[in-house]
Amino acid sequence: MKALRISASTLKILAGIVFLFSAVAKFVTIDAFEMYIYSFGLFPMVMCFYLARIVLALELILGASLISHRNHRFTVLMALLFLICFIVFLTYAHLVGRTDNCHCFGDLIPFNPVQSIFKNAILVLALVYIFKFAPQDWHPRWWLIVLIYIATGVLFYFYMTRIHHVLDLLAMVMMFAMLCVGVLASMSFYNKWYVTTALILTPIVTTFTLTPPDSWFYTGNDERYDAELFRQQITAVDESIQDSVAAPELSNLGLDRGRQIVAFFSPKCGYCRLAAEKIATIVDRYNLDSGNITYIFPEVRDSASYDLFYEDSRSPRFNEVHIDKELFIHITRAAFPIVLLVEDGETTASYAYRNINEGAIKSFLEVKH
C-alpha cells in the first residue's frame, strides 16, 4: 500500500507538470490557439480571445494544485472534468475532419485531435489512479516545490532554445509567477480563504496581463501603408507611374470598382497566415461573397511557399496576384500583413493582424454590389 501511495503522489506531481507545461506552451503561441478556437465558427472572435486565456489559466491552476497536493479530491475531479470536456471537443474536431495541430502543447509539440485524445485518455487513467491511491494528508515541502518548478522551467527553456531556437521571456516570467504560487501553497497558512483566493486569481491575472486580448488595445482601423502608391497601382496605369516598380497587373483587377478586400501577405509570415485564417473563417462563418477578396503576395523564388501558406492558414485561394517584391515593400512600408477595405478605389479601413474587425468585414461584404 505504501508503494501505491508513493507512486500515486509522484504521478500526481508529474500530471501537474504536464498541465503546467501545456499552459506555458499555449502561452508562447496564444495567437495560433485563439485562431484554432475561432476556426470552428462556434464563438465570436472576441470571445475566442477570452476562451483561449481562460483555458490557459485553468491549466495553470490545475497544474499548481496537483503539484502542491492541495484540495486533493476536488482538484483531481476538476482535472478529470477538464480533460473529459477536451476529449469531447477533440472528438468533435476529428468528426468534422480536422487533422491539424490542436494546440494542446501550442506549436511546440504538434498533436492532431486523435493523438491528443489518446494523450488525454492516458491522463484520465492516471488521475483515476491518483484519486484512489494518492494520500490526502501529505504535501510536498516548499523546497521540493521550488525544485519541481525550477526543473520544469529548465526543461521548457532547453526545449525552446535547443529544439525551436527561440525563447519567450514572458513565458519564463509566467513560470516564475507560478513558482511563487507553488511556494505559497506549500505554507501552513494556505487554507486561509484570502490566501487561497489570491493564489487562484494569480494565474488568471498573470495570463491576462502578460498577453492581453487584442480587443483591449488593438481597435483602430488606420494601419499605416503607402495609400497614394496603392491608389495609383489599382487605377489605370499612366505614364506618370511607368517606372521600375509599376504593376500593371493590379490595375487590371478592378480593385477600384465596388467594394473590395485587399490583403498584402508574405507567404512565410506567420501573422499573415493567421490573418488569412481570420478572413477565411469570417467569410465561411457568415457565408459571405468571397469574389471581391484579393490576396497580394510578393514574388518569391520558392513557389512552394504559396501552397504552404494556404495549407497552414486553412484559407481557400481567393483572387491572388504576385507583384514585384520592391513594390510590395513600398506599399506596406515593410510592415505586414495589411488588410484594406476598399470602396470605389478609396480605402475606408486598414488593418494589421491583431485589429482585424470581424463585424466590419462582415458588414462590408454583406452589402450588395
C-alpha positions as a Markdown table, in Angstrom:
| # | Residue | x | y | z |
|---|---|---|---|---|
| 1 | Met | 0.0 | 0.0 | 0.0 |
| 2 | Lys | 2.9 | 2.4 | 0.8 |
| 3 | Ala | 4.3 | 1.8 | -2.7 |
| 4 | Leu | 0.9 | 2.7 | -4.2 |
| 5 | Arg | 0.7 | 5.9 | -2.2 |
| 6 | Ile | 4.2 | 6.9 | -3.2 |
| 7 | Ser | 3.7 | 6.1 | -6.9 |
| 8 | Ala | 0.3 | 7.9 | -6.9 |
| 9 | Ser | 1.9 | 11.0 | -5.3 |
| 10 | Thr | 4.7 | 11.0 | -7.8 |
| 11 | Leu | 2.3 | 10.6 | -10.6 |
| 12 | Lys | 0.2 | 13.4 | -9.3 |
| 13 | Ile | 3.2 | 15.8 | -9.5 |
| 14 | Leu | 4.0 | 14.6 | -13.0 |
| 15 | Ala | 0.4 | 15.2 | -14.1 |
| 16 | Gly | 0.7 | 18.7 | -12.6 |
| 17 | Ile | 3.9 | 19.3 | -14.6 |
| 18 | Val | 2.1 | 18.2 | -17.8 |
| 19 | Phe | -0.7 | 20.7 | -17.1 |
| 20 | Leu | 1.8 | 23.4 | -16.4 |
| 21 | Phe | 3.9 | 22.7 | -19.5 |
| 22 | Ser | 0.8 | 22.6 | -21.6 |
| 23 | Ala | -0.3 | 26.0 | -20.4 |
| 24 | Val | 3.0 | 27.7 | -20.9 |
| 25 | Ala | 3.4 | 26.2 | -24.4 |
| 26 | Lys | 0.0 | 27.6 | -25.3 |
| 27 | Phe | 1.0 | 30.9 | -23.9 |
| 28 | Val | 4.0 | 31.1 | -26.3 |
| 29 | Thr | 1.7 | 30.7 | -29.4 |
| 30 | Ile | -1.5 | 32.1 | -27.9 |
| 31 | Asp | -2.4 | 33.8 | -31.3 |
| 32 | Ala | -2.5 | 30.4 | -33.0 |
| 33 | Phe | -4.5 | 28.9 | -30.2 |
| 34 | Glu | -7.1 | 31.7 | -30.5 |
| 35 | Met | -7.4 | 31.1 | -34.2 |
| 36 | Tyr | -7.8 | 27.4 | -33.7 |
| 37 | Ile | -10.8 | 28.0 | -31.4 |
| 38 | Tyr | -12.2 | 30.6 | -33.7 |
| 39 | Ser | -11.8 | 28.5 | -36.8 |
| 40 | Phe | -14.6 | 26.2 | -35.7 |
| 41 | Gly | -17.0 | 29.1 | -36.0 |
| 42 | Leu | -18.7 | 28.3 | -32.7 |
| 43 | Phe | -17.9 | 31.6 | -30.9 |
| 44 | Pro | -17.4 | 35.3 | -31.9 |
| 45 | Met | -13.8 | 36.3 | -32.4 |
| 46 | Val | -13.6 | 38.4 | -29.3 |
| 47 | Met | -14.9 | 35.6 | -27.2 |
| 48 | Cys | -12.2 | 33.3 | -28.5 |
| 49 | Phe | -9.6 | 35.7 | -27.2 |
| 50 | Tyr | -11.0 | 35.2 | -23.7 |
| 51 | Leu | -11.7 | 31.5 | -24.0 |
| 52 | Ala | -8.0 | 30.8 | -25.0 |
| 53 | Arg | -6.8 | 32.6 | -21.9 |
| 54 | Ile | -9.3 | 31.0 | -19.6 |
| 55 | Val | -8.3 | 27.6 | -20.8 |
| 56 | Leu | -4.6 | 28.5 | -20.2 |
| 57 | Ala | -5.4 | 29.9 | -16.7 |
| 58 | Leu | -7.3 | 26.8 | -15.8 |
| 59 | Glu | -4.4 | 24.6 | -16.8 |
| 60 | Leu | -2.1 | 26.7 | -14.6 |
| 61 | Ile | -4.4 | 26.5 | -11.6 |
| 62 | Leu | -4.9 | 22.7 | -12.0 |
| 63 | Gly | -1.2 | 22.2 | -12.5 |
| 64 | Ala | -0.3 | 24.2 | -9.5 |
| 65 | Ser | -2.9 | 22.4 | -7.3 |
| 66 | Leu | -1.8 | 18.9 | -8.5 |
| 67 | Ile | 1.9 | 19.7 | -7.8 |
| 68 | Ser | 1.1 | 21.2 | -4.3 |
| 69 | His | -1.2 | 18.3 | -3.4 |
| 70 | Arg | -3.9 | 20.7 | -2.1 |
| 71 | Asn | -7.6 | 20.0 | -2.1 |
| 72 | His | -6.9 | 16.5 | -3.4 |
| 73 | Arg | -10.4 | 15.2 | -4.3 |
| 74 | Phe | -11.7 | 18.5 | -5.7 |
| 75 | Thr | -8.6 | 19.2 | -7.7 |
| 76 | Val | -8.5 | 15.7 | -9.2 |
| 77 | Leu | -12.2 | 15.7 | -10.1 |
| 78 | Met | -11.9 | 19.2 | -11.7 |
| 79 | Ala | -8.8 | 17.9 | -13.7 |
| 80 | Leu | -10.8 | 14.9 | -14.8 |
| 81 | Leu | -13.8 | 17.1 | -15.9 |
| 82 | Phe | -11.4 | 19.4 | -17.7 |
| 83 | Leu | -9.9 | 16.5 | -19.7 |
| 84 | Ile | -13.2 | 14.9 | -20.4 |
| 85 | Cys | -14.5 | 18.2 | -21.9 |
| 86 | Phe | -11.5 | 18.4 | -24.1 |
| 87 | Ile | -11.9 | 14.8 | -25.2 |
| 88 | Val | -15.4 | 15.6 | -26.3 |
| 89 | Phe | -14.3 | 18.7 | -28.1 |
| 90 | Leu | -11.4 | 16.9 | -29.8 |
| 91 | Thr | -13.8 | 14.1 | -30.8 |
| 92 | Tyr | -16.0 | 16.7 | -32.5 |
| 93 | Ala | -12.9 | 18.2 | -34.2 |
| 94 | His | -12.0 | 14.7 | -35.5 |
| 95 | Leu | -15.5 | 14.0 | -36.7 |
| 96 | Val | -15.7 | 17.3 | -38.7 |
| 97 | Gly | -12.4 | 16.3 | -40.4 |
| 98 | Arg | -9.8 | 18.4 | -38.6 |
| 99 | Thr | -6.4 | 16.9 | -38.7 |
| 100 | Asp | -4.3 | 20.0 | -38.0 |
| 101 | Asn | -2.5 | 20.8 | -34.8 |
| 102 | Cys | -5.0 | 21.1 | -31.9 |
| 103 | His | -2.5 | 23.2 | -29.9 |
| 104 | Cys | -2.7 | 21.1 | -26.7 |
| 105 | Phe | 1.0 | 22.0 | -26.4 |
| 106 | Gly | 0.9 | 25.0 | -28.6 |
| 107 | Asp | 3.1 | 24.8 | -31.6 |
| 108 | Leu | 6.0 | 23.4 | -29.6 |
| 109 | Ile | 4.7 | 19.8 | -29.8 |
| 110 | Pro | 2.1 | 19.4 | -32.6 |
| 111 | Phe | -0.7 | 17.0 | -31.8 |
| 112 | Asn | -3.6 | 16.2 | -34.1 |
| 113 | Pro | -7.0 | 15.6 | -32.5 |
| 114 | Val | -6.7 | 11.8 | -32.4 |
| 115 | Gln | -3.2 | 11.9 | -30.8 |
| 116 | Ser | -4.4 | 14.4 | -28.3 |
| 117 | Ile | -7.5 | 12.2 | -27.4 |
| 118 | Phe | -5.1 | 9.3 | -26.6 |
| 119 | Lys | -2.9 | 11.7 | -24.6 |
| 120 | Asn | -5.8 | 12.9 | -22.6 |
| 121 | Ala | -7.2 | 9.4 | -22.1 |
| 122 | Ile | -3.8 | 8.4 | -20.6 |
| 123 | Leu | -4.0 | 11.4 | -18.2 |
| 124 | Val | -7.6 | 10.4 | -17.3 |
| 125 | Leu | -6.5 | 6.9 | -16.3 |
| 126 | Ala | -3.6 | 8.4 | -14.4 |
| 127 | Leu | -5.9 | 10.7 | -12.5 |
| 128 | Val | -8.3 | 7.9 | -11.6 |
| 129 | Tyr | -5.3 | 6.0 | -10.1 |
| 130 | Ile | -4.2 | 9.2 | -8.3 |
| 131 | Phe | -7.7 | 9.8 | -6.9 |
| 132 | Lys | -7.8 | 6.3 | -5.5 |
| 133 | Phe | -4.3 | 5.9 | -4.0 |
| 134 | Ala | -2.7 | 9.3 | -3.5 |
| 135 | Pro | -2.7 | 10.3 | 0.2 |
| 136 | Gln | -4.7 | 13.4 | 1.2 |
| 137 | Asp | -2.6 | 14.1 | 4.3 |
| 138 | Trp | 0.8 | 14.6 | 2.5 |
| 139 | His | 2.0 | 17.8 | 0.9 |
| 140 | Pro | 5.5 | 18.5 | -0.5 |
| 141 | Arg | 7.7 | 20.9 | 1.4 |
| 142 | Trp | 8.5 | 24.3 | -0.1 |
| 143 | Trp | 12.0 | 23.3 | -1.2 |
| 144 | Leu | 10.6 | 20.4 | -3.2 |
| 145 | Ile | 8.1 | 22.7 | -4.8 |
| 146 | Val | 10.9 | 25.0 | -5.8 |
| 147 | Leu | 13.0 | 22.2 | -7.3 |
| 148 | Ile | 9.9 | 20.9 | -9.3 |
| 149 | Tyr | 9.2 | 24.4 | -10.8 |
| 150 | Ile | 12.9 | 25.1 | -11.5 |
| 151 | Ala | 13.3 | 21.7 | -13.2 |
| 152 | Thr | 10.1 | 22.4 | -15.3 |
| 153 | Gly | 11.4 | 25.8 | -16.2 |
| 154 | Val | 14.8 | 24.5 | -17.2 |
| 155 | Leu | 13.1 | 21.7 | -19.3 |
| 156 | Phe | 11.0 | 24.3 | -21.0 |
| 157 | Tyr | 14.0 | 26.6 | -21.6 |
| 158 | Phe | 16.1 | 23.9 | -23.2 |
| 159 | Tyr | 13.2 | 22.6 | -25.3 |
| 160 | Met | 12.5 | 26.1 | -26.7 |
| 161 | Thr | 16.2 | 27.1 | -27.3 |
| 162 | Arg | 17.6 | 23.8 | -28.4 |
| 163 | Ile | 14.6 | 22.5 | -30.5 |
| 164 | His | 12.9 | 25.6 | -31.7 |
| 165 | His | 15.8 | 28.1 | -31.3 |
| 166 | Val | 13.6 | 30.7 | -29.7 |
| 167 | Leu | 13.0 | 32.0 | -26.2 |
| 168 | Asp | 9.9 | 33.7 | -24.9 |
| 169 | Leu | 11.0 | 35.7 | -21.9 |
| 170 | Leu | 7.3 | 36.4 | -20.9 |
| 171 | Ala | 6.8 | 32.6 | -20.6 |
| 172 | Met | 9.7 | 32.5 | -18.1 |
| 173 | Val | 8.0 | 35.3 | -16.2 |
| 174 | Met | 4.9 | 33.2 | -16.1 |
| 175 | Met | 6.9 | 30.3 | -14.8 |
| 176 | Phe | 8.3 | 32.5 | -12.0 |
| 177 | Ala | 4.8 | 33.7 | -11.0 |
| 178 | Met | 3.7 | 30.0 | -10.8 |
| 179 | Leu | 6.8 | 29.2 | -8.7 |
| 180 | Cys | 5.6 | 31.9 | -6.2 |
| 181 | Val | 2.1 | 30.4 | -6.2 |
| 182 | Gly | 3.6 | 26.9 | -5.6 |
| 183 | Val | 5.7 | 28.0 | -2.7 |
| 184 | Leu | 2.9 | 29.9 | -1.0 |
| 185 | Ala | 0.6 | 26.9 | -1.5 |
| 186 | Ser | 3.1 | 24.8 | 0.5 |
| 187 | Met | 2.9 | 27.0 | 3.5 |
| 188 | Ser | 0.7 | 26.3 | 6.6 |
| 189 | Phe | -1.4 | 29.4 | 6.1 |
| 190 | Tyr | -2.6 | 28.2 | 2.7 |
| 191 | Asn | -6.1 | 27.3 | 4.0 |
| 192 | Lys | -6.9 | 31.0 | 4.8 |
| 193 | Trp | -9.7 | 31.9 | 2.4 |
| 194 | Tyr | -8.0 | 35.1 | 1.2 |
| 195 | Val | -4.7 | 33.3 | 0.5 |
| 196 | Thr | -6.5 | 30.6 | -1.5 |
| 197 | Thr | -8.4 | 33.3 | -3.4 |
| 198 | Ala | -5.2 | 35.2 | -4.2 |
| 199 | Leu | -3.5 | 32.0 | -5.4 |
| 200 | Ile | -6.4 | 31.2 | -7.7 |
| 201 | Leu | -6.5 | 34.7 | -9.1 |
| 202 | Thr | -2.8 | 35.0 | -9.7 |
| 203 | Pro | -2.7 | 32.6 | -12.7 |
| 204 | Ile | -5.7 | 34.4 | -14.2 |
| 205 | Val | -4.3 | 37.9 | -13.7 |
| 206 | Thr | -0.8 | 36.8 | -14.9 |
| 207 | Thr | -2.3 | 35.3 | -18.1 |
| 208 | Phe | -4.4 | 38.4 | -19.0 |
| 209 | Thr | -1.6 | 40.8 | -18.0 |
| 210 | Leu | 1.3 | 39.2 | -19.9 |
| 211 | Thr | -0.9 | 38.5 | -23.1 |
| 212 | Pro | -3.9 | 40.8 | -23.1 |
| 213 | Pro | -6.7 | 40.1 | -25.6 |
| 214 | Asp | -6.2 | 42.0 | -28.8 |
| 215 | Ser | -9.6 | 43.7 | -28.3 |
| 216 | Trp | -8.2 | 45.6 | -25.3 |
| 217 | Phe | -5.7 | 47.6 | -27.2 |
| 218 | Tyr | -5.9 | 47.0 | -31.0 |
| 219 | Thr | -9.2 | 48.6 | -32.0 |
| 220 | Gly | -8.1 | 51.1 | -34.7 |
| 221 | Asn | -8.7 | 50.8 | -38.5 |
| 222 | Asp | -6.0 | 53.0 | -39.8 |
| 223 | Glu | -2.8 | 50.9 | -40.1 |
| 224 | Arg | -0.1 | 52.8 | -41.9 |
| 225 | Tyr | 0.8 | 52.0 | -45.5 |
| 226 | Asp | 1.5 | 54.0 | -48.7 |
| 227 | Ala | -2.0 | 54.9 | -49.6 |
| 228 | Glu | -1.1 | 57.1 | -52.5 |
| 229 | Leu | 1.1 | 54.5 | -54.1 |
| 230 | Phe | -1.6 | 51.8 | -53.7 |
| 231 | Arg | -4.2 | 54.0 | -55.2 |
| 232 | Gln | -2.0 | 54.7 | -58.2 |
| 233 | Gln | -1.4 | 51.0 | -58.7 |
| 234 | Ile | -5.1 | 49.9 | -58.7 |
| 235 | Thr | -6.2 | 52.7 | -61.1 |
| 236 | Ala | -5.5 | 52.8 | -64.8 |
| 237 | Val | -1.7 | 52.9 | -65.3 |
| 238 | Asp | -0.5 | 56.1 | -66.9 |
| 239 | Glu | 2.9 | 57.4 | -67.9 |
| 240 | Ser | 3.5 | 59.1 | -64.6 |
| 241 | Ile | 3.9 | 55.8 | -62.8 |
| 242 | Gln | 5.6 | 53.8 | -65.6 |
| 243 | Asp | 8.7 | 53.1 | -63.6 |
| 244 | Ser | 10.6 | 50.1 | -62.3 |
| 245 | Val | 8.1 | 49.3 | -59.6 |
| 246 | Ala | 4.8 | 49.8 | -61.5 |
| 247 | Ala | 2.5 | 46.8 | -61.5 |
| 248 | Pro | 0.0 | 46.9 | -64.4 |
| 249 | Glu | -1.5 | 43.6 | -63.2 |
| 250 | Leu | -3.0 | 45.4 | -60.2 |
| 251 | Ser | -4.8 | 48.0 | -62.4 |
| 252 | Asn | -6.4 | 45.2 | -64.4 |
| 253 | Leu | -8.1 | 43.5 | -61.4 |
| 254 | Gly | -10.9 | 46.1 | -61.0 |
| 255 | Leu | -9.9 | 46.8 | -57.4 |
| 256 | Asp | -11.0 | 50.4 | -57.9 |
| 257 | Arg | -14.6 | 49.4 | -58.6 |
| 258 | Gly | -17.2 | 48.4 | -55.9 |
| 259 | Arg | -16.2 | 47.0 | -52.5 |
| 260 | Gln | -13.0 | 45.1 | -52.3 |
| 261 | Ile | -10.9 | 43.5 | -49.6 |
| 262 | Val | -7.3 | 43.6 | -50.5 |
| 263 | Ala | -4.8 | 41.8 | -48.3 |
| 264 | Phe | -1.0 | 42.1 | -48.5 |
| 265 | Phe | 0.6 | 38.9 | -47.3 |
| 266 | Ser | 4.1 | 37.5 | -47.3 |
| 267 | Pro | 3.9 | 33.7 | -47.8 |
| 268 | Lys | 6.3 | 32.9 | -45.0 |
| 269 | Cys | 4.9 | 35.4 | -42.5 |
| 270 | Gly | 3.3 | 33.7 | -39.5 |
| 271 | Tyr | 1.0 | 36.6 | -38.7 |
| 272 | Cys | 0.0 | 36.8 | -42.4 |
| 273 | Arg | -1.2 | 33.2 | -42.2 |
| 274 | Leu | -3.2 | 33.9 | -39.0 |
| 275 | Ala | -4.7 | 37.0 | -40.7 |
| 276 | Ala | -5.7 | 34.9 | -43.8 |
| 277 | Glu | -7.3 | 32.3 | -41.5 |
| 278 | Lys | -9.3 | 35.1 | -39.8 |
| 279 | Ile | -10.6 | 36.4 | -43.1 |
| 280 | Ala | -11.4 | 32.9 | -44.4 |
| 281 | Thr | -13.2 | 31.9 | -41.2 |
| 282 | Ile | -15.3 | 35.1 | -41.2 |
| 283 | Val | -16.2 | 34.5 | -44.8 |
| 284 | Asp | -17.1 | 30.9 | -44.2 |
| 285 | Arg | -19.0 | 31.5 | -40.9 |
| 286 | Tyr | -21.3 | 34.2 | -42.4 |
| 287 | Asn | -21.4 | 32.7 | -45.9 |
| 288 | Leu | -20.1 | 35.9 | -47.4 |
| 289 | Asp | -19.4 | 36.7 | -51.0 |
| 290 | Ser | -15.7 | 36.0 | -51.5 |
| 291 | Gly | -15.5 | 37.1 | -55.1 |
| 292 | Asn | -14.1 | 40.5 | -54.1 |
| 293 | Ile | -11.3 | 39.3 | -51.8 |
| 294 | Thr | -7.8 | 39.6 | -53.2 |
| 295 | Tyr | -4.5 | 38.3 | -51.7 |
| 296 | Ile | -1.4 | 40.2 | -52.9 |
| 297 | Phe | 1.9 | 38.4 | -52.4 |
| 298 | Pro | 5.5 | 39.5 | -53.3 |
| 299 | Glu | 7.2 | 37.4 | -55.9 |
| 300 | Val | 9.5 | 34.8 | -54.3 |
| 301 | Arg | 11.7 | 32.1 | -55.7 |
| 302 | Asp | 10.3 | 29.4 | -53.5 |
| 303 | Ser | 7.0 | 28.9 | -55.3 |
| 304 | Ala | 6.0 | 26.1 | -52.9 |
| 305 | Ser | 5.7 | 28.6 | -50.1 |
| 306 | Tyr | 2.5 | 29.9 | -51.6 |
| 307 | Asp | 0.9 | 26.5 | -51.4 |
| 308 | Leu | 2.2 | 26.1 | -47.8 |
| 309 | Phe | 0.7 | 29.4 | -47.0 |
| 310 | Tyr | -2.8 | 28.2 | -47.9 |
| 311 | Glu | -2.3 | 24.9 | -46.2 |
| 312 | Asp | -1.2 | 26.4 | -42.9 |
| 313 | Ser | -3.7 | 29.2 | -42.9 |
| 314 | Arg | -6.6 | 26.8 | -44.0 |
| 315 | Ser | -7.7 | 29.6 | -46.4 |
| 316 | Pro | -9.2 | 28.9 | -49.8 |
| 317 | Arg | -7.5 | 30.5 | -52.7 |
| 318 | Phe | -9.3 | 33.8 | -53.2 |
| 319 | Asn | -8.2 | 36.1 | -56.0 |
| 320 | Glu | -4.4 | 36.1 | -56.0 |
| 321 | Val | -1.7 | 38.2 | -57.6 |
| 322 | His | 2.0 | 38.3 | -57.2 |
| 323 | Ile | 3.8 | 41.6 | -57.5 |
| 324 | Asp | 7.4 | 42.8 | -57.5 |
| 325 | Lys | 9.0 | 42.5 | -54.1 |
| 326 | Glu | 10.2 | 46.1 | -54.1 |
| 327 | Leu | 6.7 | 47.4 | -54.8 |
| 328 | Phe | 5.3 | 45.1 | -52.1 |
| 329 | Ile | 7.7 | 46.6 | -49.6 |
| 330 | His | 7.0 | 50.2 | -50.7 |
| 331 | Ile | 3.2 | 49.8 | -50.3 |
| 332 | Thr | 3.2 | 48.0 | -47.0 |
| 333 | Arg | 6.2 | 50.0 | -45.7 |
| 334 | Ala | 7.7 | 46.7 | -44.7 |
| 335 | Ala | 5.0 | 46.1 | -42.1 |
| 336 | Phe | 2.6 | 43.2 | -43.0 |
| 337 | Pro | 0.0 | 41.8 | -43.0 |
| 338 | Ile | -2.0 | 44.8 | -44.3 |
| 339 | Val | -5.7 | 44.2 | -44.9 |
| 340 | Leu | -7.6 | 47.0 | -46.7 |
| 341 | Leu | -11.3 | 47.6 | -47.2 |
| 342 | Val | -11.6 | 49.5 | -50.5 |
| 343 | Glu | -14.7 | 51.1 | -51.9 |
| 344 | Asp | -14.6 | 52.5 | -55.4 |
| 345 | Gly | -10.8 | 53.0 | -55.2 |
| 346 | Glu | -10.8 | 54.7 | -51.8 |
| 347 | Thr | -9.6 | 52.8 | -48.7 |
| 348 | Thr | -12.2 | 53.1 | -45.9 |
| 349 | Ala | -10.2 | 51.0 | -43.3 |
| 350 | Ser | -6.8 | 49.4 | -42.9 |
| 351 | Tyr | -5.9 | 46.6 | -40.5 |
| 352 | Ala | -2.9 | 44.6 | -39.4 |
| 353 | Tyr | -3.4 | 41.2 | -37.8 |
| 354 | Arg | -4.5 | 42.0 | -34.3 |
| 355 | Asn | -7.1 | 44.6 | -35.0 |
| 356 | Ile | -9.0 | 42.9 | -37.8 |
| 357 | Asn | -12.6 | 43.6 | -37.1 |
| 358 | Glu | -15.0 | 40.7 | -37.5 |
| 359 | Gly | -18.1 | 42.9 | -37.6 |
| 360 | Ala | -16.6 | 45.4 | -40.0 |
| 361 | Ile | -15.6 | 42.8 | -42.5 |
| 362 | Lys | -19.0 | 41.1 | -42.2 |
| 363 | Ser | -20.9 | 44.3 | -42.8 |
| 364 | Phe | -18.5 | 45.3 | -45.6 |
| 365 | Leu | -19.1 | 42.1 | -47.6 |
| 366 | Glu | -22.8 | 41.8 | -46.9 |
| 367 | Val | -23.5 | 44.9 | -48.8 |
| 368 | Lys | -24.8 | 44.1 | -52.3 |
| 369 | His | -22.6 | 45.3 | -55.2 |
